[in-house]
Amino acid sequence: MNTAMWRKALQVIPRISKAEWDSLDVISKWLISTRAAVLIMTFLSAAIAGILAYQHGQFNFVLWLLLALGLILAHATNNLVNDFTDHIKGVDKDNYYRAQYGPQPLEHGLMSKTQLLTYAAVTGLLALAAGAVLVWLRGPLALVLLGLGVVFVLFYTYPLKYIAMGELTVLVVWGPLMIGGGYFVITGVWDWNVVIASLPYAFGVTTVIFGKHIDKVASDKVKGIHTLPVLLGEGLARAVLIGLTALQYLSVIYLVVIGFFTPILLIVLFALPTFYQAYTSMYHAPKPEERPQDYPEDAWPLWFVATAFYHNRRFGLLYLLGLILNVVLLTIFR
């Protein structure tokens, strides 16, 4: 067991040679091939759903655990399916963006197609098993939510990403589906206020995928992948990225104003300096052609996506902390 690699793979997407790969245990390989560092975004969605259920006195740990495991495994399956699809379609050939910032198991010869499909099948079946239990407990609406999840897992890379639907898909999945639907499977109640409360975090996850797609506009054009930034152009896409980030804060302020949250949720405003730094140093100008000398070599060619991910992690953790403190305050003064 290489626990040091487990920790590393949960923090970053490590670049690794074939010799290093061959020496790893199966868990390390799974964490790297599923890009486990980004799975924290899905865990936070599950955590938010659980906290909101607890806030309303309807938290069930077993159901929450099934939800969290199912969502994380579904996201991991999606990442594996993405890599397989992009490899088959030739998207990752010739040093394409995805192959530059971290290992693409197939493109870099780390795994065979059979091995990757085996990882995807086992991971997907485990996710489906967790979902099936929740459907059995919660009925038809849970089945609809599970069905939507399966569609997004299998068809995000193709065709949704190719027809400028990928960004909207991410917004729907990480907000209404994961948090709103997660709240439902925990409590048995569908609550539109919870769906609205999912948006501050969902906007953040969308900025990450938006930043990634801006970073690779030129490459996607060549490959015929019509993401929303490709259709908008880099300049307008950067404006949308800024707007989505601003909506994270504005939606929290709205939820506080209408009384859904106590003012303690304004703790997310402590992430504003990170947003300001992102705007002044990166978002206001096009991505440079070459890596700036003061920019970390191991982060390049990540640019907008790296900044968006860093901001979303800061905002998301503050949002999570605010939700916890909100529950504490409501419990004390109830």
C-alpha positions as CSV (number, residue, x, y, z in Angstrom):
1,M,0.0,0.0,0.0
2,N,1.3,3.4,-1.0
3,T,-0.6,5.7,1.3
4,A,1.7,8.6,0.3
5,M,0.4,8.3,-3.3
6,W,-3.1,8.0,-2.1
7,R,-2.8,11.4,-0.3
8,K,-1.1,12.9,-3.3
9,A,-3.7,11.7,-5.8
10,L,-6.5,13.1,-3.6
11,Q,-4.8,16.6,-3.7
12,V,-3.5,16.8,-7.3
13,I,-3.5,14.9,-10.5
14,P,0.0,13.5,-10.4
15,R,2.2,13.1,-13.5
16,I,3.7,9.7,-13.5
17,S,5.9,7.4,-15.7
18,K,5.0,3.9,-16.8
19,A,7.6,2.4,-14.5
20,E,6.2,4.3,-11.5
21,W,2.7,3.3,-12.5
22,D,3.6,-0.4,-12.7
23,S,4.9,-0.3,-9.1
24,L,1.7,1.2,-7.7
25,D,-1.1,-0.7,-5.8
26,V,-4.6,-0.9,-7.3
27,I,-6.0,1.8,-5.1
28,S,-3.4,4.3,-6.2
29,K,-4.1,3.4,-9.8
30,W,-7.8,3.8,-9.3
31,L,-7.3,7.2,-7.6
32,I,-5.1,8.5,-10.4
33,S,-7.1,7.1,-13.3
34,T,-10.4,8.5,-11.9
35,R,-8.8,11.9,-11.2
36,A,-9.7,11.6,-7.5
37,A,-8.5,15.2,-6.7
38,V,-11.6,16.6,-8.4
39,L,-14.0,14.2,-6.7
40,I,-13.9,16.5,-3.7
41,M,-16.4,18.7,-5.6
42,T,-18.9,15.9,-5.6
43,F,-18.3,15.1,-2.0
44,L,-19.0,18.7,-1.1
45,S,-22.3,18.5,-3.0
46,A,-23.3,15.4,-1.0
47,A,-22.1,17.1,2.2
48,I,-24.3,20.2,1.5
49,A,-27.3,17.9,0.9
50,G,-26.7,16.2,4.2
51,I,-26.3,19.4,6.2
52,L,-29.5,20.9,4.7
53,A,-31.3,17.7,5.7
54,Y,-29.9,18.0,9.2
55,Q,-31.0,21.6,9.3
56,H,-34.6,20.4,8.8
57,G,-34.3,17.6,11.3
58,Q,-34.4,14.8,8.8
59,F,-30.8,13.6,8.5
60,N,-30.2,9.9,8.1
61,F,-26.5,8.9,8.2
62,V,-27.0,5.6,6.3
63,L,-28.9,7.2,3.5
64,W,-26.4,10.0,3.3
65,L,-23.5,7.6,3.2
66,L,-25.2,5.7,0.3
67,L,-25.7,9.0,-1.4
68,A,-22.2,10.2,-1.0
69,L,-20.6,6.9,-2.1
70,G,-23.0,6.6,-5.1
71,L,-22.3,10.1,-6.3
72,I,-18.5,9.9,-5.9
73,L,-18.4,6.5,-7.7
74,A,-20.6,7.9,-10.4
75,H,-18.3,10.9,-10.9
76,A,-15.3,8.5,-11.0
77,T,-17.0,6.4,-13.6
78,N,-17.8,9.4,-15.7
79,N,-14.1,10.4,-15.6
80,L,-13.1,6.9,-16.8
81,V,-15.7,6.9,-19.5
82,N,-14.5,10.4,-20.6
83,D,-11.0,9.2,-21.1
84,F,-12.1,6.1,-23.0
85,T,-14.3,8.1,-25.3
86,D,-11.7,10.7,-26.0
87,H,-9.1,8.1,-26.7
88,I,-11.3,6.2,-29.1
89,K,-12.3,9.4,-30.9
90,G,-8.6,10.5,-31.1
91,V,-9.2,13.6,-29.1
92,D,-6.2,13.1,-26.8
93,K,-3.6,12.4,-29.5
94,D,-0.7,14.8,-30.4
95,N,-0.2,16.3,-26.9
96,Y,-3.8,17.4,-26.6
97,Y,-4.6,19.5,-23.5
98,R,-6.0,16.7,-21.5
99,A,-2.8,14.6,-22.0
100,Q,-0.5,17.5,-21.0
101,Y,-1.8,18.3,-17.5
102,G,-2.0,14.8,-16.1
103,P,-1.9,11.1,-17.1
104,Q,-4.4,9.9,-19.6
105,P,-4.2,6.2,-18.8
106,L,-4.9,5.0,-22.3
107,E,-3.1,7.7,-24.2
108,H,0.0,7.4,-22.1
109,G,0.0,3.6,-22.2
110,L,-0.5,3.1,-18.5
111,M,-3.6,0.9,-19.0
112,S,-5.1,-1.2,-21.7
113,K,-8.6,-0.6,-22.9
114,T,-9.8,-3.8,-21.2
115,Q,-8.2,-2.7,-17.9
116,L,-9.8,0.8,-18.1
117,L,-13.2,-0.6,-19.0
118,T,-12.9,-3.1,-16.1
119,Y,-12.2,-0.2,-13.7
120,A,-15.2,1.7,-15.2
121,A,-17.5,-1.3,-15.0
122,V,-16.7,-2.1,-11.4
123,T,-16.9,1.5,-10.3
124,G,-20.1,2.1,-12.2
125,L,-21.8,-1.1,-10.8
126,L,-20.9,0.0,-7.3
127,A,-22.5,3.4,-7.9
128,L,-25.5,1.8,-9.5
129,A,-25.9,-0.6,-6.5
130,A,-25.9,2.4,-4.1
131,G,-28.5,4.1,-6.3
132,A,-30.7,1.0,-6.5
133,V,-31.0,0.9,-2.7
134,L,-32.0,4.5,-2.6
135,V,-34.6,3.9,-5.4
136,W,-36.0,1.0,-3.5
137,L,-36.3,3.2,-0.4
138,R,-37.6,6.4,-2.1
139,G,-39.6,5.2,-5.1
140,P,-40.3,6.6,-8.6
141,L,-38.7,10.1,-8.2
142,A,-35.5,8.6,-7.0
143,L,-35.6,6.3,-10.1
144,V,-36.0,9.4,-12.3
145,L,-33.0,11.0,-10.6
146,L,-30.9,7.9,-11.0
147,G,-31.8,7.7,-14.7
148,L,-30.8,11.3,-15.3
149,G,-27.5,10.5,-13.5
150,V,-26.8,7.5,-15.7
151,V,-27.5,9.6,-18.8
152,F,-25.1,12.3,-17.8
153,V,-22.4,9.8,-16.8
154,L,-22.5,8.0,-20.1
155,F,-23.2,10.9,-22.5
156,Y,-21.5,13.9,-21.1
157,T,-18.3,13.5,-23.1
158,Y,-20.3,12.7,-26.3
159,P,-22.5,14.2,-27.5
160,L,-23.4,16.7,-24.7
161,K,-19.9,18.4,-24.6
162,Y,-19.8,18.5,-28.4
163,I,-23.0,20.5,-28.7
164,A,-22.3,23.2,-26.1
165,M,-24.4,21.3,-23.5
166,G,-21.6,20.2,-21.2
167,E,-21.5,23.4,-19.1
168,L,-25.3,23.4,-18.5
169,T,-25.1,19.7,-17.6
170,V,-22.5,20.4,-14.9
171,L,-24.7,23.2,-13.5
172,V,-27.7,20.9,-13.3
173,V,-25.8,17.9,-12.0
174,W,-23.8,19.5,-9.2
175,G,-26.7,21.6,-8.1
176,P,-30.4,20.5,-8.5
177,L,-29.5,16.8,-9.2
178,M,-26.8,16.2,-6.6
179,I,-27.9,18.6,-3.8
180,G,-31.7,18.9,-4.5
181,G,-32.0,15.2,-5.4
182,G,-29.6,14.2,-2.6
183,Y,-31.8,16.1,-0.1
184,F,-34.8,14.2,-1.4
185,V,-33.3,10.7,-1.1
186,I,-32.2,11.5,2.5
187,T,-35.5,13.1,3.6
188,G,-38.1,11.8,1.2
189,V,-39.1,15.5,0.5
190,W,-38.5,17.5,-2.6
191,D,-37.8,21.2,-1.6
192,W,-37.4,23.9,-4.2
193,N,-35.7,26.1,-1.6
194,V,-33.0,23.5,-1.3
195,V,-32.6,23.5,-5.1
196,I,-32.1,27.3,-4.9
197,A,-29.6,26.7,-2.1
198,S,-27.7,24.3,-4.3
199,L,-26.9,27.1,-6.9
200,P,-24.1,28.9,-5.1
201,Y,-22.0,25.8,-5.1
202,A,-23.2,24.6,-8.5
203,F,-22.2,27.9,-10.1
204,G,-18.7,27.3,-8.6
205,V,-18.3,23.9,-10.1
206,T,-19.5,25.2,-13.4
207,T,-16.7,27.9,-13.3
208,V,-14.2,25.1,-13.1
209,I,-15.4,23.3,-16.2
210,F,-15.9,26.7,-17.9
211,G,-12.3,27.6,-17.1
212,K,-11.1,24.3,-18.5
213,H,-13.0,24.8,-21.7
214,I,-11.6,28.3,-22.1
215,D,-8.1,27.0,-21.6
216,K,-8.5,24.7,-24.5
217,V,-10.6,26.7,-26.9
218,A,-8.0,26.5,-29.7
219,S,-7.5,22.8,-29.3
220,D,-11.3,22.1,-29.1
221,K,-11.9,24.0,-32.3
222,V,-9.4,21.9,-34.2
223,K,-10.9,18.7,-32.8
224,G,-14.5,19.8,-33.6
225,I,-15.6,20.0,-30.0
226,H,-18.1,22.8,-29.8
227,T,-18.1,23.7,-26.1
228,L,-19.8,26.9,-25.0
229,P,-16.5,28.9,-24.8
230,V,-15.7,27.7,-28.4
231,L,-19.1,29.2,-29.6
232,L,-18.7,32.4,-27.5
233,G,-15.0,33.0,-28.1
234,E,-12.4,33.5,-25.4
235,G,-13.2,37.1,-24.6
236,L,-17.0,36.6,-24.1
237,A,-16.4,33.3,-22.3
238,R,-14.1,35.0,-19.8
239,A,-16.9,37.5,-19.1
240,V,-19.3,34.6,-18.5
241,L,-16.7,33.0,-16.2
242,I,-16.6,36.2,-14.2
243,G,-20.4,36.4,-14.1
244,L,-20.8,32.9,-12.9
245,T,-18.3,33.5,-10.1
246,A,-20.1,36.7,-9.1
247,L,-23.4,34.7,-9.0
248,Q,-22.0,32.5,-6.3
249,Y,-21.9,35.4,-3.9
250,L,-25.1,37.1,-5.2
251,S,-27.1,33.9,-4.7
252,V,-25.9,33.5,-1.1
253,I,-26.8,37.1,-0.4
254,Y,-30.3,36.5,-1.9
255,L,-30.8,33.4,0.3
256,V,-29.8,35.4,3.4
257,V,-32.1,38.3,2.4
258,I,-35.2,36.0,2.0
259,G,-34.4,34.4,5.3
260,F,-33.6,30.9,4.1
261,F,-30.2,31.2,5.7
262,T,-29.0,33.3,8.7
263,P,-26.4,36.0,8.0
264,I,-23.7,33.6,9.1
265,L,-23.6,32.4,5.5
266,L,-22.0,35.7,4.5
267,I,-18.8,34.0,5.7
268,V,-18.4,33.1,2.0
269,L,-17.4,36.8,1.4
270,F,-14.1,35.9,2.9
271,A,-13.4,34.2,-0.5
272,L,-13.8,37.6,-2.3
273,P,-10.0,38.4,-2.1
274,T,-9.4,35.1,-4.0
275,F,-12.0,36.2,-6.6
276,Y,-10.4,39.7,-6.8
277,Q,-6.9,38.2,-7.2
278,A,-8.2,35.8,-10.0
279,Y,-9.8,38.7,-11.8
280,T,-6.9,41.1,-11.6
281,S,-4.2,38.5,-12.4
282,M,-5.9,36.2,-14.9
283,Y,-9.6,36.6,-15.8
284,H,-9.3,40.1,-17.3
285,A,-6.9,39.1,-20.1
286,P,-6.4,36.2,-22.6
287,K,-4.3,33.2,-21.6
288,P,-0.6,33.8,-22.4
289,E,0.9,31.8,-25.3
290,E,3.8,30.7,-23.1
291,R,4.1,29.9,-19.4
292,P,5.1,33.1,-17.4
293,Q,8.4,32.7,-15.6
294,D,6.7,33.1,-12.2
295,Y,4.0,30.5,-13.0
296,P,4.5,27.0,-11.5
297,E,5.8,24.7,-14.2
298,D,3.8,21.7,-12.9
299,A,0.6,23.7,-13.2
300,W,1.0,24.7,-16.8
301,P,-0.9,24.6,-19.2
302,L,-3.7,24.9,-16.6
303,W,-4.6,28.6,-16.4
304,F,-8.2,29.6,-16.0
305,V,-9.2,26.2,-14.7
306,A,-6.5,26.2,-12.1
307,T,-7.6,29.5,-10.8
308,A,-11.3,28.6,-10.9
309,F,-10.6,25.3,-9.1
310,Y,-8.7,27.1,-6.4
311,H,-11.4,29.7,-5.9
312,N,-14.2,27.1,-5.9
313,R,-12.4,25.1,-3.3
314,R,-12.0,28.2,-1.1
315,F,-15.6,29.3,-1.6
316,G,-17.0,25.7,-1.3
317,L,-15.3,25.1,2.0
318,L,-16.5,28.5,3.4
319,Y,-20.0,27.7,2.2
320,L,-19.8,24.3,3.9
321,L,-18.6,25.9,7.1
322,G,-21.3,28.5,6.9
323,L,-24.0,25.8,6.5
324,I,-22.6,24.0,9.6
325,L,-22.6,27.2,11.6
326,N,-26.1,28.0,10.3
327,V,-27.3,24.7,11.7
328,V,-25.6,25.4,15.0
329,L,-27.2,28.8,15.3
330,L,-30.6,27.5,14.4
331,T,-30.3,24.7,17.0
332,I,-29.2,27.1,19.7
333,F,-32.0,29.6,19.2
334,R,-34.7,27.2,18.1
